[in-house]
Structure formats: structure tokens, C-alpha cells
Amino acid sequence: MLDTLLPILIFVALALAAIGAWRRIRLWRQGRPSPVPFFRGLAAVPRRYLVDLHHVVARDKVMSNTHVATAGGFVLAAVLMILVHGLNLAEGVLGWPLLAASAVMFGGSLFVMRRRRNPPARLSRGPWMRLPWSLMAFSLGVLLATLPTVGILPQDAGSWVLAATLTLLVAWGIAELFLGMTWGGPMKHAFAGALHLAFHRRPERFSSRSGGEGRSTGLKALDLDDEQAPLGVQTPSDFTWNQLLGFDACVQCGRCEAVCPAFAAGQPLNPKKLIQDMVVGMAGGTDAGYHGSPYPDRPIGEHRGDPQGPIVAQAGQTLVDADTLWSCTTCRACVEECPMMIEHVDAIVDMRRFLTLEQGSTPNKGAEVIDNLIATDNPGGFDPGSRMHWAADLDLSLMRDVGQAEVLLWLGDGVFDMRNQRTLRALIKVLRAARVDFAVLGDEERDSGDVARRLGDEATFQSLAKRNIATLSQYRFQRIVTCDPHSFHVLRNEYGELGGHYTVSHHSTYIAELYDAGRLQFTSWKRGTVTYHDPCYLGRYNGEYEAPRHVLKALGIDVAEMTRSGHRSRCCGGGGAAAITDIPGKQRIPDMRMNDVRETGADLVAVGCPQCTAMLEGVVDSPADVRDIAEFAADALVVESSSDAVPPTVSDNASSSQEVVS
């Protein structure tokens, strides 16, 4: 009886799954065109899955092994089941591997069952709670149905009742696993996820052998000359089709939710819920079927959307509230943790672009900052001619006077902030101690455009960037060095699309290089316990975690690491113009970060970003003082001259007598 029922069941399920796949693809194709390398992308899927995706999944060893057993067992069992029970091919030979694959899958499903017995808050419930049972039903049904095939049981063993029971078990599993992949359900991520890996919007994120470079974090530029191209995303169908595909690949694991600083602070953002809302908008309907954590203080069931309808409605029911989009700090923690490699930040900025460029609805001080950038080339609205007033006593070389230099020191808009001026002075002291040939643009330097771009004003960003590129093209230098990770990121990763290609270093990286080259000497630091806060735009965006720690180690500092450090560092709350839009929550993100500091017992927090300095120093009753890496280095310098008035050059024959500067 099984010989008759199973082939019918298998091929009916495959036909229905194919119809579901066609329907699913039509949903994705509502999005705007996006060219992809079709066959090369498909060929890269195995490596992207086994290497790049599992590199993220493997951060949780237990679930990584569970996923390998369950997913790997299912894929192998499904293929062999079609060959053995569907086509009756090589039953005696392939039956044993099918038996083994089913057994491995069953073992994995037991771990999934254990995980779902008391799931953490970040995991979605609802249909996901039945998934372990479906996995067990499929694997156990196939396993028992294969026993006669390999001769463990006689071919005519059992009654029609047993045959019907096994068929029902297999049918239950097939309904969830085969049909669910394309018609919707917990297994939808398997089908969409595989194609998402093939046609990813950022193929550069994958390892070189998978057709990428291993990192891609710069926002993609809008073509402002194309009158047909939308200025940002107003409706779900304004996303590219492979962005919609990426949203559909979400496995609802909640890893993004667990690391989101805005969600932890009680602001109305949950990156997992946001992605699921995009899926709702793509298909049409409400969020009533969502079974995970809601946006803080925003109930489930009140949001509705459709492919052609506005995502953020100005009146009536909306798919997403504007405050949800403006809560994001663009820290990229969600993207870093996502095992499906979904690009949450890209989607949020795309939607911000429409709100800013088309509706002019940037909240709080956002509009004022944009007006300042347009009028004065800096977000604070300061007189551009006053950019170098703070350095009147430093006799800095200007590029317009010297024409070329080894290093172009990019000062950033921290020049208008008295606290950051201390950092810049410390960095200049270090550069002069190392006899670096450097110069600055002075009044020719404009804001890098980072704030404008994160606020969604792509036009102002491109205007600033193009003018900066035109200025830089007049001079010769080997590299740009800056103490601002936001400027560092934009200059290094986002000016390229507009024609500006430069070698850019964060000041911590450059100081580490100078020390390793023997151009700097330090005394040992003996002034308390130090912890280090990783800036998002230096760490997660650009992969630089070691250089700042290397500098601190050179000073004899044994860093007391916070629990959330490195690629899991908690954001300071100042990125993505979040300090400007200032969406309220239950607590402040920098307060949470300083609580992380308090847990280490550190007296000092080493930072490498003016935004981080401002946010962390703004915490009331701070448990530790905040100092930039450059300040640590400058305070521990062993230099060859007591005078910093005249910048030494490589050819200087200054006195070789040394003194300790403390």
C-alpha cells in the first residue's frame, strides 16, 4: 500500500510546491528591477550557505549543530525519498543513506523540540511552535517507511492501518516542509533564503570564493539624474525585487531584536517586526498574524499595508509608524547578527529618503540640521570661515599652501566642538611626535555628508561629497587620516560611487602603524582600569577592532572588556542621526552603555569617535571618565622635543634628547 500512496503523495506535493513557488516569485517581482548574475549566483549558493551563512549561525554552537543535523538531514532525506519512494530507483543502495539521513534529521528535530519547550522572548511563536512536530513527523515517517526497503522488515510487513499511519506522518511533514517553503509558513525561509543568497543585493558581502569581497557596508547612491527613479521608498513595490526576496527570507529567529539598541531602550523599533511588516506589505494585509515581540508600546494588529500603498501613511492606518524608522541608529548590529544576511539598515534609509526628500517630514532637529548643511556646509550652522579658529596656535600646514603631503588630516565637524578639539590637539601632538608630514584642508573642508545621508537627504549628501571630491582632487597625498569613524566610513566606502577613491585610515589604525614602525614610544599607563568602547562605524562597518586595542596594549593597558564588545558592541546611541531625531523611549541608549561600563569596574572608557565621546560624556552619574585613543597616546608620549609649535618634517634634524610628556 505504501508503494502506491507515497509516490502519489510525493508528486502531488511537488506539483503544489511548484505552483506555490510561482506565486511567491510573483510577489517578489512586484519590486523594481535589479540586475543579478543569475547562473553565477545560483552556483555560489552552496558555498554562501555552508561558509558565509554558517559563519553567523555558528556563533551559537548548539543551534548551529542542530541546524546542520535538521536542515542537512531534511535536504538529503527529501532528495533520496523522491528517488527511492517516488521513482523506485536503486532502493537497496539508496535506502540505507535515506535511513541515515532520516535518523539524523529526527535527532536534530529533538533538539528543536527542546529549544521550543521554553523559547526565549526573541523567538516567534504561533506556527513556529508546531515546527518541531512537523520535523519529527516527516523524519520518523520516512524512516519507518524505508525499513522494508533496506530489508530490516519484510516488504509486506504490517497492515493497511500501519501503512495509512505512516502515510499520514509523511503527509503531515510534507505539508509543512514542502508546501510551507513556497506557500508560506515557518519553512518559507528555506526557499526564499536560498534564492536570497543567490541574488543578494550586496554580493560583495560574501567571501571571495563566493564572488564577493567579504564586506559591503556603504549605502547605495540614488541616481538623482534619473527622473523616473523614485526618491526613496514610498510603497513596498518601490523596493527592488531582491530586497523583497530578502525580507521573505527572514527566519524570525530574533537575533536582530536581541542586539537592537533602540528596542532595548524601549523606542518603537524592533528590526524583526519591521522586516515582517515589509512582508505583510508585499503580500497585502495586516500584522495580526505576527507572533513575535511587538514594537515597544505599539500593539499588534493595528498596522496594515499593500504593495502599492504607502508604508508610512500621513493619515489613517499605516504599515509602519514614522517614529519606527527614525529610532534606528544605523549601528548595523541587526545586520551583523542576521543569519539570513538581510539588510535592515538599507531598507530603513531607503524609507527615510522618501520621508525627507518627498515629504520633508524629518522629525525634531532634522530639518534644521539639513538647512544648516545646505547653508553653511556643517550641521551646527557655524560660520564656515571659523573652522580653523580653534587651531590658531598650532600653525597647521594647509593643503592650499603646500600642495601635497604624506597625510591629509580630515578634521571633521568636531572642530566646532570644544571637547573634540582636545582630541584633535592630542592627535596632532602624536603626529608631530612621529614626524608625520601632514596637512589639513582648513576652510576648504566641508561636512563629509554622513548626517545628511542617514537622515535620508541624498541630494545634500551628494552635493557635499562632490564638492569635497573636487577639492581633494587638487592635492596630492598618500592617505587620509581622521578621528571620526563616520567621516572615515563615508570617505572610504561611499565616495567611490561618486568618483572619490582614497586610502583612508582611522586615527587608531594609523597610530598603531606608527608605533609598530618605531616612530612612536610610550611610557606605561598607570592611572586606573580602562575599558574600550567599539564605535559601530569603525567596528561593524569597517571591521577594525584590533588597532585601538593594540594602541592601548602598547601603553601597557590591559583592557577590561565589556560583555558586549567587538562585533557585538552596544551602540552609543548617536549614529544614524538618532541624536538629532531624538525619538523617546523608556531609557537612553548611552545610559545602557555606561551601565555596561559600570559592570567592568573601569575608571576610564577609551573611545575612538567624537559621537561616542559626546553621547557617553552626556550620561548623568557616569561611572567612568571618557577619553579618546589619541588622548591616551598623547599623554603617554616619549618625544624628542618639548616644543609642539612648529610641525617637524621627515627631513628635520631636531635634537635627539628625549623627555616624557605626561
Salt bridges, closest charged atoms under 4 A:
GLU176 OE1 - ARG130 NE 2.60
ASP248 OD2 - ARG24 NE 2.68
ASP248 OD1 - LYS188 NZ 2.84
GLU257 OE1 - LYS272 NZ 3.79
ASP277 OD1 - LYS273 NZ 2.82
ASP287 OD2 - LYS273 NZ 2.92
ASP287 OD2 - HIS303 ND1 3.58
ASP321 OD2 - ARG298 NH1 2.87
ASP321 OD2 - HIS303 NE2 3.21
GLU336 OE2 - ARG59 NH2 3.07
GLU337 OE2 - ARG59 NH1 3.43
GLU337 OE2 - ARG568 NE 2.76
GLU343 OE1 - ARG202 NE 3.60
GLU343 OE2 - ARG205 NH1 2.82
GLU343 OE1 - ARG332 NH1 3.31
ASP346 OD2 - ARG201 NH1 3.13
ASP346 OD2 - ARG202 NE 2.92
ASP350 OD2 - ARG201 NH2 3.86
ASP350 OD1 - ARG353 NH1 3.33
ASP377 OD2 - ARG446 NE 3.51
ASP377 OD1 - ARG467 NH2 3.00
ASP393 OD1 - ARG425 NH2 2.77
GLU406 OE2 - ARG519 NH1 3.78
ASP413 OD1 - ARG387 NH2 3.07
GLU445 OE2 - ARG387 NH1 3.61
ASP450 OD1 - ARG454 NH1 3.32
ASP450 OD2 - HIS486 ND1 3.51
GLU458 OE1 - ARG353 NH2 3.00
GLU458 OE2 - ARG453 NH2 2.68
GLU494 OE1 - ARG453 NH1 3.09
GLU494 OE2 - ARG454 NH2 2.68
GLU494 OE2 - HIS489 NE2 3.19
GLU513 OE1 - ARG479 NH2 2.82
ASP516 OD1 - HIS550 NE2 2.73
ASP534 OD2 - ARG549 NH2 2.69
GLU561 OE2 - ARG549 NE 2.61
ASP591 OD1 - ARG588 NH1 3.09
ASP596 OD2 - ARG570 NE 2.76
ASP596 OD2 - ARG593 NH1 3.13
GLU617 OE2 - ARG419 NE 2.99
ASP628 OD2 - HIS507 NE2 2.67
GLU631 OE1 - ARG419 NH2 2.84
GLU631 OE2 - ARG422 NH2 3.87
ASP635 OD2 - ARG627 NH1 2.40
GLU640 OE1 - ARG435 NH2 3.36
ASP652 OD2 - ARG435 NH1 3.79
